[in-house]
Amino acid sequence: MDAKKIEEIAKQINDSIPAGVKDFAGGMEQRIKQILQQQLSKLDVVTHEELDVQQQILLRLRQRVEALEQQLEQLQQTKNDATE
């Protein structure tokens, strides 16, 4: 079935719905969106972008810790070599 035919059927269905029902449905949809936004804003969530930033920070920190561990190991080895 092509997109034009689907649009025709959707228009026919939409045209057959009484105006009062359309207004009620539109008002309900808007109210539901408002309630969802209010409730979602209360949740302790982060955006995908914020999560990506935190992952990048953690990756850099892990790399820095690994580099510091290597430096510490080298210093300990140098100290052990000097005491022998």
N, C-alpha and C positions, 0 to 999 in steps of 0.2 A: 504494500500500500504506500503510495507516495505522500510526501509531506503536505501537498496542497489538499488532497482528499481528507487527510487527518484534520487539517485546519478547518475545512468546511464542516466536518462532523462536529468539531469542538464549538464552532460558531453556532451551529444549529442547536446544540445542547444549551449553550450559554443563552441564546435568544429565547429558548423555551422556559427558562427559569424566571419566575415572577420577580419584579423589581424589589419588592419588600424582602424577599429571601436573599437576593443579591446584596442589598444594603446590610442586612443582618450578618450575612457571611463575611462581608468585607470588614464590618465593625468588629466581629469576633476575631478575624485573622489579625487585625491590628492590635487588639487587646492581648491576644495570645503572644504576639511578638514582644509587646511591652513587658508582659509578665516573665517571659523567658529571659529577656535581657536583664531584668532586675534580678532574677534568681541566679543567672550565670555570673553577674557582677559580684555576687556575694561569695561565690566559690573561690577557693584558693588555687587558681590555675594560672598557667603561663602560656603565652603564645608560642607558636612553633618557632618564630624568629628568636624569641628570648631563650628558648631551649637550645637552639643552634649556637647562640652566643655563649651560653654557659658550657656547652660541650667543647667549644673551641678553647675557652679559658681553662677548662680542666685538662685538655690535651696539652696545652702549653705548660701548665703546672706540672703535669706528669713528666714531660720532657725535661723540665728544669730540675725536678727531684732526681731523675735518673742521672743527669749530668753532675749534680752535686754528690750523688752517691759514688760515681766514678772518681770524682776529684778526691773524696774522702778516702776511698780505697787506695788511690795512688799515694796520698799523703801517708797513710798507714804503712804502705809497702816501703816507701822511702824511709820512714822512721825505723821500721824493722831492719832494713838494709844497713842503716847507719849504726844501729846498736849491735850488729853482728860482727 
